[in-house]
Every structure is written in structure tokens, then in C-alpha cells.
Amino acid sequence: MQPQIAMCNIFDQDADQLAEFASRHGFSAIDWSIDPSLPEEEFLARAKTLSDFQLRFHCRFFGVDIAYADRRGDDSLALLMRTVDMVAKTGKGHMTIHSGLGNRSGEGISLARAIDNLSVLVQYGKSNGVAVALENLMTPLTNDPFLFHFIVSRSDAFVTIDIGHAHAVRHLHPQMNICGEYVLPNRDKLLNAHIYNTELEGYGHIPPTSLQDIASRLDLLSLAAPCDWWVIELMNPKEVLSTRDFLVTYLDCRSIPPVAERHSQPLPLFAA
């Protein structure tokens, strides 16, 4: 099955402008980053505006982390459980969360707390028809693919792999095929991928300049059968469209069977 190519909400919370752009450029899938300060009624109204699109949700909540060992962990879990309720009301069934967003040092976090709270959130999501996926970041705990897998396997969470974040932390794990270590151990639970080249401090997400920049990472994602959602996580419209072209080219080439397979059936005979 070919993955859906999704765009994120490049116009922030302006759903009307996003819907117009997506329709004009042939996108049928949107990965919406929720503003946690937005009242539920306004969130649901924006989701309704996007009802013609396939829709999944991204919880990019700075300072919100289920791994905090103190009261902040409790507050974060409560906020994310309320977010599950909101997502469920849209009739959609996917949301991606983070641990370590904006916390470069990993101050105040606990691996055990991350697993305990994520387990609660995942089960709450399942009971409400929402698949909760954990994304890898450039910060502790999830900048280590082994810890990331440990958290996911112990909490029963689903997975979102950000190939740009994986590329950006390769210097922390110089002996690894870093993206492979994120993708392959989690491939049976990998639902979503974030697509761009890399992240640079002070610049943000950097787009690929050619398909070659990301092709080997796309090959890895293609080994994860459940991963049917590829989000172009770029905000510049021109970069979104050029990256979409690379992905379409990649998927078109992948859909062409090998020569041996194409010739496995007898060729028809024609009279001379």
C-alpha cells in the first residue's frame, strides 16, 4: 500500500487558507499541529473545515512532557488525555506526542515516569479510538534509538519516526545506521513518518535538495508495512511542493515491478 503524502498546517491555525492551498495543489491528507490554548469549540470548528481531507493530529506542546518526574508530569498527562477526548470528537483516530520538546538537557525527566504515564495515555487513547504515537526528537530521552524503542515497547505506544531528527542526532551515535535503528525495531508499530532532510540549530527543518538526500531513509520506511502516513514537515510552501515532487517520484518508481517480475508471465504470441 502506498502511503498518503500529507502536509502540515503551514498557515498555523487558519484552516480555511490551508484547505484552499491543499485543494489547489492536490493534497488529500493533512497533519494538523494543535494549538493547546485554543478552546475546544474552535478546535472542532477548524477540524470540521478540514472534513474533506484525511486528518491526523500532532501535539507540538512545548513544556508538556509526560516524562517529568514532578507535578509537571501529572499536568502533562492530564492535558494530553483531554486532547485525546478532543481528537476523538473529530471522528479521527491518530495523534503524535513528544517527550523532551524544548528541554535540551533533559532536566527533571524520568525514564520510569515516561513509561508509566505513556502507558496510561496509550490505553486511554485506545479506549477512545485514538492511536497515540511517540515521536523521536533531538533531546533526551528519545534522541537515543535504544531508549526510544524501550519506551515504546514497555508502554505499547505506536510510533512516529522523524527522519530529519534521526539524521540530526547521527553524531551522537557514530557507529550506527541511525535511521535504521529507529525504524527497524519499531516497524510493526510505525504509523507515521515526518519527512524532510535534517534539522539545524537556528534554521529549523531543512528540505531535501534532491531525492538522493532522503532516498535511503525512505527505503527504510518502506519496510514498515503499517506506516501509511508521510508528512512533509516543512512550512515554506515552495519547499513543501518540491519535496512532494521527490516523494511522488520515489513512490512511482517503487510501484514499478522489477524486470524479472514483469517478465515472469509468458509473452503473448502474435502471428507474423
C-alpha positions, 0 to 999 in steps of 0.5 A, a space after each residue: 500500500 502506498 502511503 498518503 503524502 500529507 502536509 502540515 498546517 503551514 498557515 498555523 491555525 487558519 484552516 480555511 487558507 490551508 484547505 484552499 492551498 491543499 485543494 489547489 495543489 492536490 493534497 488529500 491528507 493533512 497533519 494538523 499541529 494543535 494549538 493547546 490554548 485554543 478552546 475546544 469549540 474552535 478546535 472542532 470548528 477548524 477540524 470540521 473545515 478540514 472534513 474533506 481531507 484525511 486528518 491526523 493530529 500532532 501535539 507540538 506542546 512545548 513544556 508538556 512532557 509526560 516524562 517529568 518526574 514532578 507535578 509537571 508530569 501529572 499536568 502533562 498527562 492530564 492535558 494530553 488525555 483531554 486532547 485525546 477526548 478532543 481528537 476523538 470528537 473529530 471522528 479521527 483516530 491518530 495523534 503524535 506526542 513528544 517527550 523532551 520538546 524544548 528541554 535540551 538537557 533533559 532536566 527533571 525527566 524520568 525514564 520510569 515516569 515516561 513509561 508509566 504515564 505513556 502507558 496510561 495515555 496509550 490505553 486511554 487513547 485506545 479506549 477512545 479510538 485514538 492511536 497515540 504515537 511517540 515521536 523521536 526528537 533531538 533531546 533526551 530521552 528519545 534522541 537515543 534509538 535504544 531508549 526510544 524503542 524501550 519506551 515504546 515497547 514497555 508502554 505499547 505506544 505506536 510510533 512516529 519516526 522523524 527522519 530529519 531528527 534521526 539524521 540530526 542526532 547521527 553524531 551522537 551515535 557514530 557507529 550506527 545506521 541511525 535511521 535504521 535503528 529507529 525504524 527497524 525495531 519499531 516497524 510493526 508499530 510505525 504509523 507515521 513518518 515526518 519527512 524532510 532532510 535534517 534539522 539545524 540549530 537556528 534554521 529549523 527543518 531543512 528540505 531535501 535538495 534532491 531525492 538522493 538526500 532522503 532516498 535511503 531513509 525512505 527505503 527504510 520506511 518502506 519496510 514498515 508495512 503499517 506506516 501509511 502516513 508521510 508528512 512533509 514537515 516543512 512550512 515554506 510552501 515552495 519547499 513543501 511542493 518540491 519535496 512532494 515532487 521527490 516523494 511522488 517520484 520515489 513512490 512511482 518508481 517503487 510501484 514499478 515491478 522489477 524486470 524479472 517480475 514483469 517478465 515472469 508471465 509468458 509473452 503473448 504470441 502474435 502471428 507474423 
